[in-house]
Amino acid sequence: MKKILPALFLFLMMTALPAFAQKDKPAYQLFTKTGKSIKYGKMLDGLKEADVVLFGEQHNDPIAHWLQLELAKDLHKAHQQNFALGAEMFEADVQLVLNEYLAGQVPENNFEQESRPWVNYKTDYKPLVRYAKDSNVPFVATNVPRRYAAAVAAGSLASLDKVSADGKKYFAPLPVKVDMDLPGYKNMLAMFGSSTHGNTKSQNIVQAQALKDATMAHFILGEVKGGKKMLHFNGAYHSDNFEGIGWYLKQGNSQLKTLTITTVLQGDLEKLAEEHNNKADFILVVPASMTRTY
């Protein structure tokens, strides 16, 4: 009987292991661009070597926003004073009030009133801005003011020729080159109506997207020229497939080392779906069932 009990216990434990394993609920998984699973620490080692890290997010994904904050802390620790944050979520013409808030010159409520923050600012981006403030890290508003993007969407990039010299400080220098053959832009053309039939409206929408990409790249390059390593936050579409911002960064500095992260949703976290291969240098996979911030 004494011999039977240990054997029975071992048998019960072995049969129970699958049940225990099924209860594991990972919040995310990281993969390389080739679909190989990778740990955060190993990814961090690679990102430390980059001049620019483009973190492509799904705007309402809580896991991506949490990981952005953790990555900001770790890259700041690595680069110290030679580090800056940048974000699509702030437009270039609010840089002054952003700087004033970071320097403690204006109250937080005034900053939030005047900086035109996104609707999910308090849940998703406020922790990043507060970290920058508390840690004395520069935070760059990289996006084009929406009035100029709207003007391009309505009347093409030619509409920017009439903008004043002061206004032109807030977007990439003209003329902005747009390669309509880039897959991302071609997909946008298909989404809004093929340009092959003279659909200038869809071309204008793509030009507005390109203006955003070019402007974000322009302000990122300004920080890099000043000796900063930058972690930049943007919607995944602006950097997926090494296009968008990354394409313009390469046009401005072909020697720049840029690494990208993208965020995708999957029902299964064990293996990267083939459709996401080569979408970025690192792929953050979040459960499709993850709660949203809005």
Helices and strands as residue ranges (DSSP letters): H 4-22, E 29-32, H 40-47, E 52-57, H 62-79, E 83-91, G 92-94, H 95-102, H 108-114, I 121-125, H 126-135, E 139-143, H 146-155, G 157-162, G 167-170, H 183-192, G 195-197, H 200-225, E 229-235, G 236-238, G 240-242, H 245-252, E 258-266, G 274-276, E 282-287
